[in-house]
Amino acid sequence: MWSDCDADERRIEVEQMSENGTAALKHPEAAGLHAMWSALRGGRPAPFRAELDAGKIGSKAPFLAIFEHVGPSNFRIRIAGDRLNRWFGLELRGMSALSMVAGPTRNHVQAALNRVVAEPAVAVLEGAARAADGQSTAFEMVFLPMRSDFGRIDRVLTGLWLIDPPAAVPCPFLLDVEKVRVLDVATEVSSPQEAVAARVTRSIIERLGDSAEASPLVEATRETPAAAHPAADHSTAAPTTAQTGGLRAIDGAGERTGEVRRGHLRLVKD
């Protein structure tokens, strides 16, 4: 059984990532995940969770997890790949995201997750995956912000890979974080105009998301594909008029001053 140390902060390296910092990711699969996420989001602050599919994820799936921001500084593991469950020795789904991290460094990981969904930002964690018998292996972990179907940035696409792992990976283990790098998503866009647009879009989405009420029937056990709930595009959708049998709506009804005109149907003959 694990016996965590006291949750007092240990000094670790925390830095603001440079604009090309994500290009220096050590593990090729981590770099590939970031490239896929960047392609999905385009110039937006974050892509939708429903935009992910098995074809895009490919062989990365066993190493991925999705965290959900369910409250202030509270992130839950919504889904986790088979390899992650094996490495940590238990079913991670439904547990706190911090259950993957050794006690002394949890505060730093919590702060990084808060920034990922709030700014939004990309975070890269490095350190050692330590087993109960003291064996350790270097790891690289990536946090990437995503939106739920309601438009709020409250999902974190997470990838975890071991760097040069031994033939027999010592597990179960916990993550002993030694370095945290964070990059504001707005600095990753290709032009100042896109940076401004990203900030404006993020502000609008956050205001709309705060007023949205989630149905208890939505997202009960898994994410709903976007195709099942297509978003309405009011800027391009053409108005339609429903007609029934021999009834049709016509204009030309008289109006009285000071009265609000009410829509009605009039029966006419062709």
N, C-alpha and C positions, 0 to 999 in steps of 0.2 A: 504494500500500500504506500502511496505517496504521502510524504509529510512535508508540506510546504513551509518555507521559511516565513518569518513575519513580513508583512506587506510594506515595509519601509523601503523607500526608493533607493536603488543602487545606482551609482553613477555609470551611465552608459553614453555612448556617442549619439547625440541627436543633432541632425543638421538639416538645413534647407537644401533640397536637391537642386542642382543646376538644370537649366532648360534641356540639356542633352543628357541628363543623369540617367534617364531610363534606358538610354542606349548602352549603358555600361552594365546592364544586368548580367550576372555571371552565368546563370543557367540558360541554355538556348530555349527551353520550353517556357521559362518565365518571360524571356524577350518575345517569344511568339505569342504568348497570351496578351501581353501589352499591345503588340501590333494588331492583334485581332480586335481587341477592345477599342483601340484608336480608330480602326476602320469602321466599326459599328457606330460610333458616336459622331463621326464626321466633325462638324464645327460646333456640336452641342456640348454642354457641360458633361453629360453622361448619357449612354444609351439606355433603352428600356430592357428590363430583364427578359421580356418576351421575345426580344430580338435574338437571343441566344438559341441555338439549336444544336442537335447532335452533330450535324455536318460541320459546323464551325468549330465545335469543341474538339472533336476527334479523339486522339489518343490522350489528350490532356485530362479527360473526365475523371479518372481515378484520383487525380492529385488536386482536384478543385473542391471548393466549398462556397456556399453563399450564406453570408451573414445578413440578418435582418435587424434594423434599428427599431426596437420596440418601445423605447423610452429613454429618458436622459441617461447617457452613459451606460446603456443596456443593449447589448448586441447578442442575439441568439443565433445558433447555427441552424439554418433552415434546411439545408441539405449538405451532405458531405460524400466525397468519393470513397470507393472501397479501400483504396490504398491508405487514405487518411485514417479510416476506422481501424485498419490493421496496425498502423504505426502507433496510434494512441491506445490501442487495446480495448476499445469500447465503441458503441454506437454513439456518434457525436451529435446526431440530429436532436434538436430540442435543448441542447446544453448551452451554457454561456460560452461565447467565443473565447473568453479569457481562460476557460478550462484547459485550453491547449498550451497555456503559457505558464512558466514557473513563477511562483509568487513574487519574488523581488522585482520583476520587470513588468508586472501587469499594469502598473500605472502608466508606463510609457506606451504600451500597446493600446491602452484605453484612450489616451490622448491622441494617438495617431488615428484610431478609428473615428473619433469625434471629428477630427479635421477632414477625414476622407468624405464624410457625408455632409458636413457643414459648409465647406468652402466652394465646391468640392475639391479634392486633392487625390493624388496618387501617393501611396506609401510603399516603401521597400524595407523589409526587415532582414537583418542578418544576425547570425549567432550560431549556437551549438544546440543540437537536439540531444539531450542527455537522458540516458536510461537510468533505471534505479540502481544498477550495479556500477555506475560511474562512467561507463563507456559513452562516447559522444561522437557526433558527426555534424559537420558544418551544414547549414541550411540557408535557403533564400526563400522569402515569403513576400508576396505581392498583394496589395489591397487596391482594388479598382472600384470606383463608385458606379452604381447603376440605379435606374428608376424603377419603381413598381408600376403597375398598371394605372395607378392614380396620379402618376406624374411626379411624385415626391422622390427625392434621392434618399432612399432608406434601405438600399441593398448594397452589399459589398461583395463583389466577385473576388474570391481569394484563391491564390495558387501557392502550393508549398512543394518545394523540391529540395532534395539532399544533394550537396556538392561532393562529388567523388565518393559515393557511399561504399562501404565494404560489401563483400559478397553476402554476408549475413548482417543485415541491419539490426543493431541493438534496439529492441523495442519490448514493451511500450516505452515511450519517452515523453518528455515535456520540452518545450522550446525555451531555451535560455537566451533571451535577446541581448545582443551586444551593440547593435547599431540600428538606428532608425533614420531613414531619409524620407523627406516629404517634398512633393512638388505640387504647387497649385495648378489645377487643370487649365486655368486661364492662360498660363504661360506657355502651354503646349500648342496653342493655335498658331497658324502660320502668319498672321498679320494683326496689326493693332485694331483694325476694323472688326476682325473676327473676335478678338478679345473683348471688345466692348459689347458686341452682339451676344457673346456667351454670358457675360455678366447680366445683361438685361433679361435674357431668356431665363437665367437661373432665378432672378428676382421675381419674375412673373409666375414661374412654376411654383416657387415656394409660397407665394401669396394665394394662388389657387389651391395648392395642396393643403394649406392650413384650414380652408373652409370646406374641404371635401369630407364627406362622411363615408366610411368604408362599410359595405354590407357584410354582415356576419357570414353570409353564404359564399363570399368571395375569398379565395386563397385559403380554403379550409385546410388542405393537406399539401397542396402543391401549387406552383405558379400556373396561371391560366394562359395558354398561348394567345398571341395577339390576334390570330385569325378568328378566334372564338368571340372576341370582343373588339371588332374594328373600330378605330377612333373616327369620330365624325369630323370631316374636313369642311367647316362652314365657309371657308374662303373659296372653294371650288365647287361645292355641291350645288346642283341645279334644283330650283324649287319644283315640286311636283304637285299636281292637283288630282285628288281622288274623285272619280265619277262613279255613280251607282245607277244602274238601270236607265230609266228615262229621265232622271233628274240631272240638272246641271246648274251650276252657279252662274248668274249673270250680274252685270253691273248696271247702274242707272237708277237705283232707288233714291227717292228724294230724301233730303236731310233738313232738319229743323235747327235753327240757330241755337247754340248752347247745349245741344244734345250730342251724345256720343253715338256714332253710327255703329249699329250692331249687324254682324254678318247673318245672313239668312238665305234660304233657298226658295226659289220661285218656280213653280211648275209651269213649263211652257211646252208648246207643241212644235214639232219640227215642220 
